[in-house]
Amino acid sequence: MDFLLTPYLVAGICAALVVACSFKLLRRPNLDHIPVVGHSSLLASYWFTKGLEVDHTDRFVQEGYDKYKSGAFRVASLTHWVVYLHRSHLQDVAMTPEDHLSFNHAADNAFRTEYTFGLNINDDYHLPLIRLTLSRNLPVLYADLRDEIVAACNEYLDLKHNEWKTISAVQATLKIASRASNRILVGLPLCRDSDWLDMNINLPRAVVDEARFLRLFPSFMVPLVAKFVTNLSERTRLGFAFLGPVIKERLQHMEAEGTDWDNKPNDFLQWCMDSKEETSLTSLTRRIIAINFAGIHTTSNTFSEALLNLAENPQYAQALREEVEAVVSNYGWTKEALSKMRKVDSFLKETQRFEGLSVLGLSRKAMSDITLADGTFIPQGTFLAFPAHAMHHDDAVYENPNVFKPFRFADMRNKEFEGSRHQMVAITPDLLSFGLGRHTCPGRFFAATVLKTMLAHIVMSYDVKRGNDESRPNTLHVGRAIVPNPTAKVMFRRREE
């Protein structure tokens, strides 16, 4: 019986896809007035991509940026057009209200959060907790954060005396970044539970695949399709198996002792519970999983590239080391000390500029018809973005943009005395790593603290170099995403005290 049903099931799925794609094509906004770069239609994009198992989004966006320096252009994705705008529109788009140009709806299109995480895109009470409570608590939590980074490096690098050891840059940084983030998110001992960490580390691939499939269908079909293609119930069950006992124990303290008790945890999970915004333990579990998804891989990808840059250019390690030694001798290992490490900050910011995490930045969906300052008409339903990677490599903005200059931003700060606009966490139109305007990354201060602590600890505790006779594998461009090559290896040796 199962064998007989299989052809019908396959035929049904194919028919549904044909109907879905046809419906989406009929309902797409009219963008005939905006020039096309790359494939001439969405269907051509789909079949070309499927046939060659390759996505040329990065090449097409760079081509459009070079060709249409002062205007808009569009590039086909699998399910819709993306209109890329000139940098002159940055401030206008960044400050436009959410009900006209929506960040949330663009993000939901990318990840289908209601069906992959079980969260409503407008239910974002956690954002002020990240932006304000977490940022303000960083000086207090810094000792715990650094303790976790040191412990994770000792465990995962596991180096013996004077031994050079070859390690996967991506895997090592994923584990270390996950431990560091979860020390602040959920605290000890869960932040060291390997099964909990593995669940969160492996989550993005599943979520991205599920969301990509759901994007093929019009909105009225998504709830039904999601029941068959997403694994939300299972990841919620697994997440609750880890978080449930922790949450229940804390609830018992809250019921018995009120808002304060001896050894009350000071972490993100507790701040969520204190806010009393969650309606259920299930939704709290899903929120912690979603925040892990948003934070771990962006942090680890940036640090993987920074580590590869350091291994490729070991001559810069001594300058970084001397800066860290001088600062720590005066300020100790503190959050304040990190603010004095200009070269460490610059090395990481230059890594963001040079490599980046995405081809695009400032994604938005037009919720109504919009006319830009130069007269460009953007119809309702259009997806907008800026060609961030191309902008970061524009010689009109940066001198020698295709050369990795680790102390580029430190030199800028020194020329301008303090030059706070060149700090890693600064928000400027010249670097879109953390966004711009209304929807700047709320966790950028935390991310920068983790990244700077990791780099400072690495240069003080280890020698790092590229493998003997090995060239650095190219960074991968997967659609719009930019990710470190998983085959990249780095050699470590513990430094003598």
The 8 nearest C-alpha neighbors of each residue, nearest first, counted from 0:
[[1, 3, 2, 4, 5, 6, 7, 8],
 [2, 0, 4, 3, 5, 6, 8, 7],
 [1, 3, 0, 5, 4, 6, 7, 8],
 [4, 2, 0, 1, 5, 6, 7, 8],
 [5, 3, 1, 7, 2, 6, 8, 0],
 [4, 6, 8, 7, 2, 3, 9, 1],
 [7, 5, 9, 8, 4, 10, 3, 2],
 [8, 6, 10, 4, 5, 9, 11, 3],
 [7, 9, 11, 5, 6, 10, 4, 12],
 [10, 8, 6, 12, 11, 7, 5, 13],
 [9, 11, 7, 13, 8, 12, 6, 14],
 [12, 10, 8, 14, 9, 13, 7, 15],
 [11, 13, 15, 9, 14, 10, 16, 8],
 [14, 12, 16, 10, 15, 11, 9, 17],
 [15, 13, 11, 17, 16, 12, 10, 18],
 [14, 16, 12, 18, 13, 17, 19, 11],
 [15, 17, 19, 13, 14, 18, 20, 12],
 [18, 16, 14, 20, 15, 19, 21, 13],
 [19, 17, 15, 21, 16, 20, 22, 14],
 [18, 20, 216, 16, 22, 21, 17, 217],
 [19, 21, 23, 17, 22, 18, 16, 24],
 [22, 20, 24, 18, 19, 23, 17, 25],
 [23, 21, 19, 25, 20, 24, 18, 26],
 [22, 24, 20, 26, 25, 21, 217, 27],
 [23, 25, 21, 27, 22, 26, 20, 41],
 [24, 26, 22, 23, 27, 21, 20, 28],
 [27, 25, 23, 24, 22, 28, 21, 29],
 [26, 28, 24, 25, 23, 29, 380, 79],
 [29, 27, 380, 30, 378, 381, 26, 379],
 [28, 30, 31, 27, 378, 32, 381, 26],
 [29, 31, 32, 33, 28, 378, 377, 381],
 [30, 32, 33, 29, 34, 35, 28, 73],
 [31, 33, 30, 34, 29, 376, 375, 35],
 [34, 32, 31, 30, 72, 73, 35, 71],
 [35, 33, 72, 73, 32, 36, 31, 71],
 [36, 34, 73, 72, 74, 37, 39, 33],
 [37, 35, 74, 63, 59, 73, 38, 34],
 [36, 38, 59, 39, 74, 35, 75, 55],
 [39, 37, 44, 40, 43, 75, 36, 41],
 [38, 40, 37, 35, 43, 41, 36, 75],
 [41, 39, 43, 42, 38, 44, 75, 80],
 [40, 42, 44, 43, 75, 45, 77, 78],
 [41, 43, 45, 44, 40, 46, 77, 47],
 [44, 42, 40, 46, 45, 41, 47, 38],
 [45, 43, 41, 47, 42, 38, 46, 48],
 [44, 46, 42, 77, 48, 43, 47, 49],
 [45, 47, 49, 43, 48, 44, 50, 42],
 [48, 46, 50, 44, 49, 45, 43, 51],
 [47, 49, 45, 53, 52, 46, 51, 50],
 [50, 48, 46, 52, 47, 51, 45, 53],
 [49, 51, 47, 48, 52, 46, 53, 45],
 [50, 52, 53, 48, 49, 47, 54, 46],
 [53, 51, 49, 48, 50, 54, 47, 46],
 [54, 52, 51, 48, 55, 49, 50, 47],
 [53, 55, 478, 56, 48, 477, 52, 57],
 [54, 56, 58, 57, 59, 53, 478, 48],
 [55, 57, 59, 58, 478, 54, 60, 479],
 [56, 58, 60, 55, 59, 358, 61, 479],
 [59, 57, 61, 55, 60, 56, 62, 63],
 [58, 60, 62, 56, 61, 37, 57, 36],
 [61, 59, 63, 57, 62, 58, 56, 64],
 [60, 62, 64, 58, 63, 59, 389, 65],
 [63, 61, 59, 65, 60, 64, 58, 66],
 [64, 62, 60, 66, 61, 65, 67, 36],
 [63, 65, 61, 67, 62, 66, 68, 60],
 [64, 66, 62, 63, 68, 67, 61, 389],
 [65, 67, 63, 64, 68, 62, 61, 69],
 [68, 66, 70, 64, 69, 63, 65, 71],
 [69, 67, 64, 65, 66, 70, 85, 63],
 [68, 70, 67, 85, 71, 87, 86, 84],
 [69, 71, 67, 85, 68, 84, 72, 375],
 [70, 72, 84, 83, 85, 33, 82, 67],
 [73, 71, 34, 83, 33, 82, 35, 63],
 [72, 74, 82, 35, 81, 83, 36, 34],
 [73, 75, 81, 36, 80, 35, 37, 76],
 [76, 74, 80, 41, 79, 44, 81, 38],
 [75, 77, 79, 78, 80, 74, 44, 41],
 [76, 78, 45, 79, 44, 41, 75, 42],
 [79, 77, 76, 215, 41, 214, 80, 23],
 [80, 78, 76, 75, 77, 81, 41, 27],
 [81, 79, 75, 74, 76, 73, 82, 382],
 [80, 82, 382, 73, 74, 383, 83, 75],
 [83, 81, 73, 383, 72, 382, 384, 80],
 [84, 82, 384, 385, 72, 71, 73, 383],
 [85, 83, 71, 385, 384, 82, 86, 70],
 [84, 86, 87, 70, 69, 88, 71, 68],
 [87, 85, 89, 88, 84, 385, 428, 390],
 [86, 88, 85, 89, 90, 69, 84, 91],
 [89, 87, 86, 91, 90, 85, 92, 84],
 [90, 88, 86, 92, 91, 87, 93, 428],
 [89, 91, 93, 92, 88, 94, 436, 87],
 [90, 92, 88, 89, 94, 93, 95, 371],
 [93, 91, 95, 89, 94, 90, 88, 100],
 [92, 94, 436, 90, 91, 95, 435, 89],
 [93, 95, 436, 92, 91, 437, 90, 96],
 [94, 96, 92, 93, 91, 100, 97, 99],
 [97, 95, 98, 99, 100, 94, 101, 437],
 [96, 98, 101, 100, 99, 95, 102, 103],
 [97, 99, 96, 100, 101, 366, 367, 95],
 [100, 98, 366, 97, 96, 367, 365, 101],
 [101, 99, 365, 97, 364, 363, 366, 98],
 [102, 100, 97, 364, 363, 103, 104, 98],
 [101, 103, 363, 105, 104, 106, 362, 364],
 [104, 102, 106, 101, 105, 107, 120, 121],
 [103, 105, 107, 106, 101, 102, 108, 364],
 [104, 106, 108, 363, 364, 102, 107, 103],
 [107, 105, 109, 103, 108, 104, 102, 110],
 [108, 106, 111, 104, 110, 109, 105, 112],
 [107, 109, 105, 106, 111, 110, 104, 214],
 [108, 110, 106, 107, 111, 105, 210, 211],
 [109, 111, 210, 107, 112, 108, 106, 207],
 [112, 110, 107, 210, 108, 113, 114, 115],
 [113, 111, 115, 116, 110, 114, 107, 118],
 [114, 112, 117, 118, 119, 111, 116, 115],
 [113, 115, 117, 112, 116, 111, 225, 231],
 [114, 116, 112, 231, 113, 117, 111, 206],
 [117, 115, 112, 118, 114, 113, 285, 231],
 [116, 118, 113, 114, 115, 112, 285, 119],
 [119, 117, 113, 116, 112, 120, 122, 286],
 [118, 120, 122, 121, 113, 117, 112, 123],
 [119, 121, 122, 103, 118, 107, 112, 123],
 [122, 120, 119, 123, 103, 118, 124, 104],
 [123, 121, 119, 120, 124, 118, 125, 126],
 [122, 124, 125, 121, 126, 120, 119, 127],
 [123, 125, 126, 122, 127, 276, 128, 121],
 [126, 124, 128, 123, 127, 129, 271, 122],
 [125, 127, 129, 128, 124, 123, 130, 441],
 [128, 126, 130, 129, 131, 125, 124, 132],
 [129, 127, 132, 125, 126, 131, 130, 133],
 [130, 128, 133, 126, 127, 131, 442, 441],
 [129, 131, 441, 127, 128, 126, 442, 134],
 [132, 130, 134, 127, 128, 133, 129, 135],
 [133, 131, 128, 135, 134, 129, 136, 130],
 [132, 134, 129, 136, 135, 131, 128, 137],
 [133, 135, 131, 137, 136, 132, 130, 444],
 [136, 134, 132, 133, 137, 131, 138, 139],
 [137, 135, 133, 139, 134, 138, 140, 132],
 [136, 138, 140, 139, 134, 141, 135, 133],
 [139, 137, 334, 141, 140, 136, 333, 135],
 [140, 138, 136, 137, 141, 142, 135, 334],
 [141, 139, 137, 143, 138, 142, 136, 144],
 [140, 142, 144, 138, 143, 137, 139, 334],
 [143, 141, 145, 144, 140, 146, 333, 139],
 [144, 142, 146, 141, 140, 145, 147, 182],
 [145, 143, 141, 147, 146, 142, 179, 140],
 [144, 146, 148, 142, 147, 143, 141, 149],
 [147, 145, 143, 149, 144, 148, 142, 150],
 [146, 148, 150, 144, 145, 149, 179, 151],
 [147, 149, 145, 151, 150, 146, 179, 152],
 [148, 150, 152, 146, 147, 151, 145, 153],
 [149, 151, 147, 153, 148, 152, 146, 154],
 [150, 152, 154, 148, 153, 175, 149, 147],
 [153, 151, 149, 155, 154, 156, 150, 148],
 [154, 152, 150, 157, 151, 156, 155, 149],
 [155, 153, 151, 157, 152, 156, 150, 149],
 [154, 156, 152, 157, 153, 151, 171, 174],
 [155, 157, 152, 158, 153, 154, 171, 166],
 [158, 156, 154, 153, 155, 159, 152, 164],
 [159, 157, 156, 493, 162, 160, 492, 164],
 [158, 160, 162, 161, 157, 493, 492, 163],
 [159, 161, 162, 158, 493, 492, 495, 494],
 [162, 160, 492, 493, 159, 163, 494, 495],
 [161, 163, 160, 159, 492, 164, 158, 493],
 [164, 162, 492, 491, 490, 161, 165, 158],
 [163, 165, 490, 491, 162, 166, 492, 158],
 [166, 164, 490, 489, 488, 491, 163, 167],
 [165, 167, 489, 488, 168, 490, 164, 171],
 [168, 166, 488, 170, 169, 171, 487, 489],
 [167, 169, 171, 488, 303, 170, 489, 487],
 [170, 168, 172, 167, 303, 171, 485, 173],
 [169, 171, 173, 167, 172, 168, 174, 485],
 [172, 170, 174, 168, 173, 169, 167, 175],
 [171, 173, 175, 299, 174, 169, 170, 176],
 [174, 172, 170, 299, 176, 171, 175, 177],
 [173, 175, 177, 171, 172, 176, 178, 170],
 [174, 176, 172, 178, 177, 151, 173, 179],
 [177, 175, 179, 173, 178, 174, 299, 172],
 [176, 178, 174, 180, 175, 179, 295, 173],
 [177, 179, 175, 181, 176, 180, 190, 182],
 [180, 178, 176, 182, 177, 181, 147, 148],
 [181, 179, 177, 182, 183, 178, 176, 184],
 [180, 182, 184, 190, 183, 178, 185, 179],
 [181, 183, 186, 190, 179, 180, 184, 185],
 [182, 184, 181, 266, 180, 186, 185, 267],
 [185, 183, 181, 267, 266, 182, 268, 186],
 [184, 186, 181, 268, 182, 183, 266, 267],
 [187, 185, 182, 183, 190, 184, 188, 181],
 [188, 186, 189, 190, 182, 185, 191, 181],
 [187, 189, 190, 191, 186, 192, 182, 185],
 [190, 188, 192, 187, 191, 186, 185, 195],
 [189, 191, 181, 182, 187, 188, 178, 192],
 [192, 190, 189, 188, 193, 178, 187, 196],
 [191, 193, 189, 195, 194, 190, 196, 188],
 [192, 194, 196, 195, 197, 191, 190, 198],
 [193, 195, 197, 196, 192, 198, 199, 241],
 [196, 194, 198, 192, 193, 197, 199, 241],
 [195, 197, 193, 199, 194, 198, 200, 192],
 [198, 196, 200, 194, 199, 195, 201, 193],
 [197, 199, 195, 201, 196, 200, 202, 194],
 [200, 198, 202, 196, 197, 201, 291, 195],
 [199, 201, 197, 198, 202, 196, 173, 203],
 [200, 202, 198, 199, 203, 197, 204, 205],
 [201, 203, 199, 205, 200, 204, 198, 206],
 [204, 202, 206, 205, 207, 201, 292, 200],
 [203, 205, 207, 206, 202, 208, 201, 209],
 [204, 206, 208, 203, 202, 207, 209, 201],
 [207, 205, 203, 209, 208, 204, 210, 115],
 [208, 206, 210, 204, 209, 205, 203, 211],
 [209, 207, 211, 205, 206, 210, 204, 212],
 [210, 208, 206, 212, 211, 207, 229, 205],
 [209, 211, 213, 110, 207, 212, 208, 111],
 [210, 212, 208, 214, 209, 213, 207, 215],
 [213, 211, 209, 210, 214, 215, 208, 216],
 [212, 214, 210, 215, 211, 216, 221, 209],
 [215, 213, 211, 216, 212, 210, 78, 108],
 [214, 216, 213, 212, 78, 20, 19, 217],
 [215, 217, 19, 214, 213, 220, 221, 218],
 [218, 216, 219, 220, 19, 23, 221, 22],
 [217, 219, 221, 220, 216, 222, 214, 213],
 [218, 220, 217, 221, 222, 216, 223, 224],
 [221, 219, 218, 217, 223, 222, 216, 224],
 [220, 222, 224, 218, 223, 225, 219, 216],
 [223, 221, 225, 224, 220, 226, 219, 114],
 [222, 224, 221, 225, 226, 220, 227, 219],
 [223, 225, 221, 226, 227, 222, 220, 228],
 [226, 224, 228, 222, 227, 229, 223, 221],
 [227, 225, 224, 223, 228, 229, 222, 230],
 [226, 228, 225, 224, 229, 223, 230, 222],
 [229, 227, 225, 226, 209, 224, 230, 212],
 [230, 228, 225, 231, 209, 227, 226, 115],
 [229, 231, 233, 232, 234, 228, 115, 205],
 [232, 230, 234, 233, 115, 229, 235, 116],
 [231, 233, 235, 234, 230, 236, 229, 237],
 [232, 234, 236, 235, 231, 230, 237, 238],
 [235, 233, 237, 231, 236, 232, 238, 230],
 [234, 236, 238, 232, 233, 237, 231, 239],
 [237, 235, 233, 239, 234, 238, 232, 240],
 [238, 236, 234, 240, 239, 235, 233, 241],
 [239, 237, 235, 240, 241, 236, 234, 242],
 [238, 240, 243, 242, 236, 241, 237, 284],
 [239, 241, 237, 238, 243, 242, 236, 244],
 [242, 240, 239, 238, 243, 195, 237, 244],
 [241, 243, 239, 245, 244, 240, 238, 246],
 [242, 244, 239, 246, 245, 240, 241, 247],
 [245, 243, 247, 246, 242, 248, 241, 240],
 [246, 244, 242, 248, 243, 247, 249, 241],
 [245, 247, 243, 249, 248, 244, 242, 250],
 [248, 246, 250, 244, 249, 245, 243, 251],
 [249, 247, 251, 245, 250, 246, 244, 252],
 [248, 250, 252, 246, 251, 247, 253, 245],
 [251, 249, 253, 247, 252, 248, 254, 246],
 [250, 252, 254, 248, 249, 253, 255, 247],
 [253, 251, 249, 255, 250, 254, 256, 248],
 [252, 254, 257, 250, 256, 251, 255, 258],
 [255, 253, 251, 252, 257, 256, 250, 249],
 [254, 256, 252, 253, 257, 251, 250, 260],
 [257, 255, 253, 252, 254, 260, 259, 258],
 [258, 256, 253, 259, 254, 255, 252, 260],
 [257, 259, 253, 256, 260, 273, 252, 254],
 [260, 258, 257, 256, 263, 261, 253, 252],
 [261, 259, 263, 256, 262, 258, 252, 257],
 [260, 262, 263, 259, 264, 256, 252, 258],
 [263, 261, 264, 260, 265, 259, 252, 249],
 [262, 264, 260, 261, 265, 259, 249, 269],
 [265, 263, 266, 262, 269, 186, 268, 249],
 [264, 266, 269, 263, 267, 270, 183, 186],
 [267, 265, 183, 269, 184, 268, 264, 185],
 [266, 268, 184, 270, 269, 271, 183, 185],
 [267, 269, 271, 185, 270, 266, 184, 272],
 [268, 270, 272, 271, 267, 266, 273, 265],
 [271, 269, 267, 273, 272, 268, 274, 266],
 [272, 270, 274, 268, 269, 273, 267, 275],
 [271, 273, 269, 270, 274, 275, 268, 277],
 [274, 272, 270, 275, 271, 269, 258, 276],
 [273, 275, 271, 276, 272, 270, 277, 269],
 [276, 274, 273, 272, 277, 271, 278, 270],
 [277, 275, 274, 278, 271, 124, 272, 273],
 [278, 276, 279, 275, 283, 282, 272, 280],
 [277, 279, 276, 282, 280, 275, 283, 281],
 [280, 278, 281, 282, 277, 283, 284, 276],
 [279, 281, 283, 282, 284, 278, 243, 277],
 [280, 282, 284, 279, 283, 285, 239, 235],
 [281, 283, 285, 284, 279, 280, 286, 277],
 [284, 282, 286, 280, 285, 281, 277, 287],
 [285, 283, 281, 287, 282, 286, 239, 280],
 [284, 286, 282, 288, 283, 287, 116, 289],
 [285, 287, 289, 283, 288, 284, 282, 290],
 [286, 288, 290, 284, 289, 285, 291, 283],
 [287, 289, 291, 285, 286, 290, 292, 284],
 [290, 288, 292, 286, 291, 287, 285, 293],
 [291, 289, 293, 287, 292, 288, 294, 286],
 [290, 292, 288, 294, 289, 293, 295, 287],
 [291, 293, 289, 290, 294, 295, 288, 203],
 [294, 292, 290, 291, 289, 295, 296, 297],
 [295, 293, 291, 297, 292, 296, 290, 298],
 [294, 296, 298, 177, 297, 291, 299, 292],
 [295, 297, 299, 298, 300, 294, 173, 292],
 [296, 298, 300, 299, 295, 294, 301, 293],
 [299, 297, 296, 301, 295, 300, 294, 302],
 [298, 300, 296, 302, 173, 172, 301, 297],
 [301, 299, 303, 297, 302, 298, 296, 483],
 [302, 300, 304, 298, 299, 303, 305, 297],
 [301, 303, 305, 299, 304, 300, 306, 298],
 [304, 302, 300, 306, 305, 301, 169, 168],
 [303, 305, 307, 302, 301, 306, 308, 483],
 [306, 304, 302, 308, 307, 303, 350, 309],
 [305, 307, 309, 303, 308, 304, 302, 310],
 [306, 308, 304, 310, 309, 305, 311, 303],
 [309, 307, 305, 311, 306, 310, 312, 304],
 [308, 310, 312, 306, 311, 307, 313, 305],
 [309, 311, 464, 465, 307, 463, 313, 312],
 [310, 312, 308, 309, 465, 307, 313, 464],
 [311, 313, 309, 314, 310, 308, 315, 316],
 [314, 312, 315, 316, 310, 309, 311, 464],
 [315, 313, 312, 316, 317, 318, 309, 311],
 [316, 314, 313, 318, 317, 312, 319, 309],
 [315, 317, 319, 313, 318, 314, 320, 458],
 [316, 318, 320, 319, 315, 321, 314, 313],
 [319, 317, 321, 320, 315, 316, 322, 342],
 [318, 320, 316, 322, 317, 321, 343, 342],
 [321, 319, 317, 323, 322, 318, 458, 459],
 [320, 322, 324, 318, 319, 323, 317, 325],
 [321, 323, 319, 325, 320, 324, 326, 318],
 [322, 324, 320, 326, 325, 321, 327, 319],
 [325, 323, 321, 327, 322, 326, 328, 320],
 [324, 326, 322, 328, 323, 327, 321, 329],
 [325, 327, 323, 329, 328, 324, 330, 336],
 [326, 328, 331, 330, 329, 324, 325, 332],
 [327, 329, 325, 326, 331, 330, 324, 323],
 [328, 330, 327, 326, 331, 325, 336, 324],
 [331, 329, 327, 336, 328, 326, 332, 333],
 [332, 330, 327, 333, 328, 329, 336, 326],
 [331, 333, 327, 336, 330, 334, 142, 337],
 [334, 332, 336, 335, 331, 141, 330, 337],
 [333, 335, 138, 337, 336, 141, 338, 137],
 [336, 334, 333, 338, 337, 330, 339, 138],
 [335, 337, 333, 339, 334, 330, 338, 326],
 [338, 336, 340, 339, 334, 335, 333, 451],
 [337, 339, 336, 335, 340, 334, 341, 344],
 [340, 338, 337, 336, 341, 326, 335, 322],
 [341, 339, 337, 343, 338, 342, 344, 322],
 [340, 342, 344, 343, 409, 339, 345, 338],
 [341, 343, 345, 344, 409, 340, 406, 346],
 [344, 342, 346, 340, 345, 341, 319, 451],
 [343, 345, 341, 342, 347, 346, 423, 348],
 [344, 346, 342, 348, 408, 406, 409, 347],
 [347, 345, 405, 343, 349, 344, 348, 406],
 [348, 346, 350, 349, 345, 344, 305, 351],
 [347, 349, 351, 345, 423, 350, 346, 344],
 [350, 348, 352, 346, 351, 347, 405, 353],
 [349, 351, 347, 353, 348, 352, 354, 305],
 [352, 350, 355, 348, 349, 354, 353, 347],
 [353, 351, 349, 350, 355, 391, 354, 348],
 [352, 354, 350, 351, 349, 355, 403, 391],
 [355, 353, 351, 350, 352, 356, 304, 481],
 [356, 354, 351, 352, 357, 353, 481, 388],
 [355, 357, 481, 480, 482, 354, 297, 358],
 [358, 356, 480, 481, 359, 479, 355, 388],
 [357, 359, 388, 479, 387, 57, 386, 480],
 [360, 358, 386, 387, 357, 385, 384, 388],
 [359, 361, 385, 387, 362, 384, 431, 386],
 [362, 360, 384, 434, 385, 363, 359, 435],
 [361, 363, 384, 383, 360, 105, 102, 364],
 [362, 364, 102, 383, 101, 105, 100, 382],
 [363, 365, 382, 101, 105, 100, 381, 383],
 [364, 366, 100, 379, 380, 381, 367, 99],
 [365, 367, 99, 379, 100, 380, 364, 98],
 [368, 366, 379, 365, 99, 369, 378, 380],
 [367, 369, 378, 379, 377, 365, 370, 366],
 [370, 368, 377, 376, 367, 378, 371, 365],
 [371, 369, 376, 375, 374, 377, 372, 368],
 [372, 370, 375, 374, 373, 369, 376, 377],
 [371, 373, 374, 370, 375, 88, 91, 87],
 [374, 372, 371, 375, 370, 88, 70, 376],
 [375, 373, 371, 372, 370, 376, 377, 369],
 [376, 374, 371, 370, 373, 377, 372, 71],
 [375, 377, 370, 369, 374, 378, 371, 368],
 [378, 376, 369, 368, 370, 375, 381, 379],
 [379, 377, 368, 381, 28, 369, 380, 376],
 [378, 380, 367, 368, 365, 366, 381, 377],
 [379, 381, 365, 366, 28, 364, 378, 382],
 [382, 380, 365, 379, 364, 378, 28, 383],
 [381, 383, 364, 81, 363, 82, 365, 380],
 [384, 382, 82, 363, 81, 362, 83, 364],
 [385, 383, 362, 83, 361, 360, 359, 82],
 [384, 386, 83, 360, 84, 359, 387, 361],
 [387, 385, 359, 389, 388, 390, 358, 83],
 [388, 386, 359, 390, 360, 389, 385, 358],
 [389, 387, 358, 391, 390, 386, 359, 392],
 [388, 390, 392, 391, 387, 386, 61, 393],
 [391, 389, 387, 393, 392, 388, 386, 429],
 [390, 392, 388, 389, 393, 352, 387, 430],
 [393, 391, 400, 389, 390, 401, 394, 388],
 [392, 394, 390, 395, 396, 391, 397, 400],
 [395, 393, 397, 396, 398, 400, 399, 392],
 [394, 396, 393, 397, 398, 392, 400, 390],
 [395, 397, 394, 393, 398, 429, 391, 390],
 [398, 396, 394, 400, 395, 393, 399, 392],
 [397, 399, 400, 394, 396, 395, 393, 401],
 [400, 398, 401, 402, 397, 394, 392, 403],
 [401, 399, 392, 397, 398, 402, 394, 393],
 [400, 402, 399, 392, 403, 353, 394, 393],
 [401, 403, 400, 399, 404, 353, 398, 392],
 [402, 404, 405, 353, 401, 349, 400, 350],
 [403, 405, 407, 406, 402, 349, 346, 408],
 [406, 404, 346, 407, 349, 403, 345, 350],
 [405, 407, 409, 345, 408, 404, 342, 346],
 [408, 406, 404, 410, 409, 405, 411, 345],
 [407, 409, 411, 345, 410, 406, 421, 412],
 [408, 410, 412, 406, 345, 411, 341, 407],
 [411, 409, 413, 408, 412, 407, 406, 414],
 [410, 412, 408, 414, 409, 413, 415, 407],
 [413, 411, 418, 409, 415, 410, 414, 417],
 [412, 414, 416, 410, 415, 411, 409, 417],
 [415, 413, 411, 412, 416, 410, 418, 417],
 [414, 416, 418, 412, 413, 417, 411, 410],
 [415, 417, 413, 414, 418, 412, 411, 419],
 [418, 416, 412, 419, 415, 413, 414, 420],
 [419, 417, 412, 415, 420, 416, 421, 411],
 [418, 420, 421, 422, 417, 412, 425, 415],
 [419, 421, 425, 418, 422, 427, 426, 412],
 [422, 420, 419, 408, 418, 412, 425, 423],
 [423, 421, 425, 419, 424, 420, 344, 345],
 [422, 424, 348, 425, 344, 421, 345, 447],
 [425, 423, 422, 443, 444, 426, 447, 433],
 [426, 424, 422, 420, 423, 421, 427, 419],
 [425, 427, 435, 424, 433, 428, 434, 420],
 [426, 428, 429, 430, 425, 435, 431, 420],
 [429, 427, 430, 431, 89, 435, 426, 90],
 [430, 428, 427, 431, 391, 396, 390, 426],
 [431, 429, 428, 432, 427, 391, 352, 426],
 [430, 432, 434, 433, 360, 387, 428, 435],
 [433, 431, 434, 430, 351, 355, 352, 360],
 [434, 432, 440, 431, 439, 443, 435, 426],
 [435, 433, 439, 431, 432, 361, 440, 438],
 [436, 434, 439, 93, 426, 438, 431, 437],
 [437, 435, 93, 94, 438, 439, 434, 90],
 [438, 436, 94, 439, 93, 435, 96, 95],
 [437, 439, 436, 440, 435, 434, 102, 93],
 [438, 440, 434, 435, 433, 436, 437, 441],
 [439, 441, 433, 442, 443, 434, 438, 435],
 [442, 440, 130, 443, 129, 439, 126, 444],
 [443, 441, 445, 440, 444, 129, 130, 446],
 [442, 444, 446, 445, 440, 441, 447, 424],
 [445, 443, 447, 446, 442, 448, 134, 424],
 [444, 446, 448, 442, 443, 447, 449, 134],
 [447, 445, 443, 449, 448, 444, 442, 450],
 [446, 448, 450, 444, 445, 449, 451, 443],
 [449, 447, 445, 451, 446, 450, 452, 444],
 [448, 450, 446, 452, 447, 451, 453, 445],
 [451, 449, 447, 453, 452, 448, 446, 454],
 [452, 450, 454, 448, 453, 449, 447, 455],
 [451, 453, 455, 449, 450, 454, 456, 448],
 [454, 452, 450, 456, 451, 455, 457, 449],
 [453, 455, 457, 451, 456, 452, 450, 458],
 [454, 456, 452, 458, 457, 453, 451, 459],
 [457, 455, 459, 453, 454, 458, 460, 452],
 [456, 458, 454, 460, 461, 459, 455, 453],
 [459, 457, 455, 456, 461, 460, 320, 454],
 [460, 458, 456, 457, 320, 461, 455, 323],
 [459, 461, 457, 494, 458, 456, 493, 462],
 [462, 460, 493, 494, 492, 457, 458, 459],
 [461, 463, 492, 491, 494, 493, 458, 464],
 [464, 462, 491, 310, 490, 461, 492, 313],
 [465, 463, 310, 490, 489, 313, 466, 311],
 [464, 466, 310, 489, 311, 490, 467, 469],
 [467, 465, 469, 490, 489, 468, 464, 488],
 [466, 468, 469, 465, 464, 470, 490, 489],
 [469, 467, 466, 470, 465, 471, 464, 488],
 [470, 468, 466, 467, 471, 465, 472, 488],
 [471, 469, 472, 468, 465, 466, 467, 311],
 [470, 472, 473, 469, 487, 311, 465, 307],
 [473, 471, 487, 470, 484, 474, 486, 483],
 [474, 472, 475, 471, 484, 483, 487, 470],
 [473, 475, 483, 484, 482, 472, 476, 481],
 [476, 474, 482, 481, 484, 483, 477, 473],
 [477, 475, 481, 480, 478, 482, 474, 479],
 [478, 476, 480, 479, 475, 481, 54, 482],
 [477, 479, 54, 56, 480, 476, 55, 57],
 [478, 480, 358, 357, 477, 56, 359, 57],
 [481, 479, 357, 477, 478, 476, 356, 358],
 [480, 482, 476, 356, 357, 475, 477, 355],
 [481, 483, 475, 474, 480, 300, 484, 356],
 [484, 482, 474, 475, 485, 304, 300, 303],
 [483, 485, 474, 486, 487, 475, 472, 482],
 [486, 484, 487, 169, 483, 167, 168, 170],
 [485, 487, 484, 488, 167, 472, 169, 168],
 [488, 486, 485, 484, 472, 168, 167, 471],
 [489, 487, 167, 168, 166, 165, 486, 466],
 [490, 488, 465, 166, 165, 168, 466, 464],
 [489, 491, 165, 464, 164, 463, 466, 465],
 [492, 490, 463, 164, 163, 462, 461, 165],
 [491, 493, 163, 462, 461, 162, 161, 494],
 [492, 494, 461, 460, 462, 161, 158, 495],
 [495, 493, 461, 460, 462, 492, 496, 161],
 [494, 496, 493, 161, 460, 160, 461, 492],
 [495, 494, 460, 493, 459, 461, 160, 161]]
